[in-house]
Amino acid sequence: MDKCVIVVDNSNIFIEGQKASAKAKGVAPDPAMPNRRPNDPSWRIDFGGLLAELAAGRRIHAAVLVGSRPPKNDSVWGAAERHGFTVTVHDRSSAGKEKAVDTELVAQGTEIICCAAGPMDLVIASGDRDFVPLASVAHRRNWEVEMCAFSASFNPGGDLATAVDRVRPLDSIVLKIGRCDFEWPFPAYAPGHP
């Protein structure tokens, strides 16, 4: 189809993008935590690049991004809005955990699908199985569904990957959808640094 709706789980893309960037740079795990995948704290989402890559040449009917409010740093949401996303931000729980992000994306995506004049492509930027109900709604309305996620964030035989029509891993385009804000390894963030 030539039109698409894009829904983005900001934290999924951000966290997994930092890990994919570290892998692309050849960063080894911290010897004190060998089973924990290293991350690149310099990597940030380039919202314009992300939107262009997710659209893949299709016209964008709607682009929705949902995330949690970082403490005293709402400028990230303004950047997403300037690049074409409709942004919804939820406060974190008192324990600092995300609340209502996936539910918000499923609700907004369902509303867009049910109000659309006809089928389009639905692009889900997350590997989280919480989006299976959204894929089901889209399929019942004859939409094509695509999952775009970093390969480490989903199981190819998992619930979401098998519920969609296409899976597009983001690993090879980590530097097209993000940028590094400072040279790394930055001493204060180097693995094993006190």
matplotlib code that plots the C-alpha trace (Angstrom):
import matplotlib.pyplot as plt

x = [0.0, 1.1, -0.1, 0.9, 0.2, 3.2, 3.1, 6.4, 7.2, 9.8, 11.5, 11.8, 13.5, 15.7, 16.9, 17.4, 19.0, 21.7, 22.4, 22.5, 24.9, 27.2, 27.2, 27.9, 30.9, 32.2, 31.8, 32.5, 30.4, 31.5, 33.6, 31.7, 28.4, 29.2, 25.6, 24.4, 24.5, 26.4, 24.7, 26.0, 24.8, 25.8, 23.2, 20.0, 17.0, 16.9, 13.2, 13.3, 15.4, 13.3, 10.1, 11.6, 13.0, 9.7, 7.6, 10.0, 8.6, 5.0, 2.8, 2.2, -1.4, -0.5, 2.6, 2.1, 4.9, 4.3, 6.8, 7.4, 8.3, 12.0, 12.8, 13.1, 13.8, 10.8, 12.8, 13.0, 9.2, 9.3, 11.9, 9.7, 6.7, 8.8, 9.6, 5.9, 5.0, 1.9, 3.4, 1.7, 3.7, 2.8, 4.3, 6.3, 5.1, 6.5, 9.0, 10.2, 8.5, 6.7, 3.0, 0.3, 2.7, 1.8, -1.9, -1.9, -0.3, -2.8, -5.7, -4.6, -3.7, -7.1, -8.9, -7.0, -7.6, -11.3, -11.8, -9.8, -11.6, -9.8, -6.9, -3.3, -0.1, 0.4, 4.0, 4.6, 8.0, 8.5, 9.1, 6.7, 4.0, 1.6, 0.9, -0.6, -4.1, -3.4, -2.1, -5.3, -7.5, -5.6, -5.9, -9.6, -9.8, -7.7, -4.6, -1.0, 1.0, 4.8, 6.9, 10.1, 12.4, 16.0, 16.6, 17.5, 14.1, 12.0, 11.9, 11.4, 9.0, 7.4, 3.9, 4.2, 6.7, 4.3, 1.2, 2.5, 2.9, 6.5, 9.3, 11.9, 14.9, 16.4, 20.0, 21.5, 20.1, 20.9, 22.9, 20.2, 17.6, 19.9, 23.0, 25.8, 25.7, 29.3, 32.4, 32.3, 33.7, 33.3, 35.3, 32.5, 30.4, 33.0, 32.1, 33.5, 34.1, 33.4]
y = [0.0, 3.5, 5.0, 4.0, 4.6, 4.5, 3.8, 4.1, 2.8, 5.4, 3.5, 0.3, 2.0, 4.2, 1.5, -1.1, 1.5, 2.2, -1.5, -1.9, 1.1, -0.4, -3.7, -1.9, -0.1, -3.4, -2.5, -5.5, -6.4, -5.1, -8.0, -7.5, -8.1, -10.4, -11.4, -7.8, -6.3, -3.0, 0.2, 3.3, 6.3, 8.7, 7.3, 9.3, 8.9, 11.1, 11.5, 12.7, 9.8, 7.3, 8.6, 8.4, 4.9, 3.6, 5.1, 3.5, 5.8, 5.5, 8.6, 9.0, 9.2, 9.4, 9.0, 8.4, 8.3, 7.5, 7.7, 8.4, 11.7, 11.9, 14.0, 17.7, 16.8, 17.4, 18.8, 15.3, 15.3, 18.7, 17.3, 14.4, 16.7, 19.0, 15.9, 14.9, 12.8, 13.2, 12.7, 11.5, 11.4, 9.7, 10.3, 7.4, 5.6, 6.6, 3.7, 5.2, 2.6, 3.3, 3.3, 3.1, 3.6, 0.3, 0.7, 4.3, 3.2, 0.3, 2.6, 5.4, 2.9, 1.2, 4.5, 5.5, 2.1, 2.1, 5.7, 5.3, 5.4, 2.3, -0.1, 1.1, -0.3, -0.3, 0.0, -0.9, 0.2, -2.2, -5.8, -6.0, -8.6, -6.0, -4.9, -8.2, -6.9, -3.9, -6.1, -8.2, -5.1, -4.1, -7.5, -7.6, -4.3, -5.7, -3.7, -5.0, -5.0, -4.5, -4.8, -2.7, -3.5, -4.2, -7.9, -8.3, -7.0, -9.8, -13.5, -14.3, -17.0, -14.9, -13.6, -10.2, -11.4, -14.2, -11.9, -9.4, -9.7, -8.4, -8.0, -5.4, -5.4, -2.0, -3.2, -2.3, 1.3, 2.2, 5.2, 6.3, 6.5, 7.8, 9.8, 9.8, 13.1, 12.7, 10.7, 7.3, 5.7, 8.8, 8.2, 8.7, 6.2, 3.6, 0.1, -0.7, 3.0, 3.7]
z = [0.0, -0.5, 2.8, 6.3, 10.0, 12.2, 16.0, 18.0, 21.4, 22.2, 25.1, 23.1, 20.2, 22.4, 24.8, 22.1, 19.8, 22.4, 22.7, 18.9, 18.6, 21.2, 19.3, 16.0, 17.7, 19.0, 22.7, 24.8, 27.9, 31.3, 32.8, 36.1, 34.2, 31.3, 30.6, 30.4, 26.9, 26.7, 25.7, 24.0, 26.1, 23.3, 20.9, 20.5, 18.2, 15.1, 14.8, 11.2, 10.2, 12.2, 10.5, 7.0, 7.5, 9.0, 6.2, 3.6, 0.8, 1.8, 2.5, 6.2, 7.3, 11.0, 13.1, 16.8, 19.4, 23.1, 25.9, 29.5, 30.8, 31.6, 34.6, 33.6, 29.9, 27.8, 24.9, 23.4, 22.8, 21.1, 18.7, 17.9, 17.2, 15.0, 12.8, 12.3, 15.3, 17.4, 20.9, 24.0, 27.2, 30.5, 33.9, 35.4, 38.5, 41.9, 41.4, 38.1, 35.9, 32.6, 32.8, 30.1, 27.1, 25.2, 26.1, 24.8, 21.5, 21.1, 21.9, 19.5, 16.8, 17.1, 16.9, 13.7, 12.1, 12.9, 11.7, 8.4, 5.1, 3.9, 4.6, 4.8, 6.2, 10.0, 11.1, 14.7, 15.9, 18.8, 19.4, 22.4, 22.3, 23.9, 20.3, 19.1, 19.7, 17.6, 14.8, 15.1, 14.8, 11.7, 10.1, 10.7, 8.7, 5.9, 6.7, 6.2, 9.4, 9.7, 12.8, 12.9, 15.8, 16.8, 16.5, 20.1, 21.3, 19.8, 19.2, 15.5, 16.5, 19.2, 19.5, 17.7, 15.0, 14.0, 14.2, 11.6, 7.8, 7.7, 10.1, 9.4, 11.8, 12.5, 13.3, 10.0, 10.0, 13.6, 12.4, 10.0, 12.7, 15.4, 16.1, 18.6, 20.7, 21.9, 21.2, 22.8, 24.8, 26.9, 30.1, 32.5, 30.6, 29.7, 30.8, 34.2, 35.1, 38.7]

ax = plt.figure().add_subplot(projection="3d")
ax.plot(x, y, z, "-o")
ax.set_aspect("equal")
plt.show()
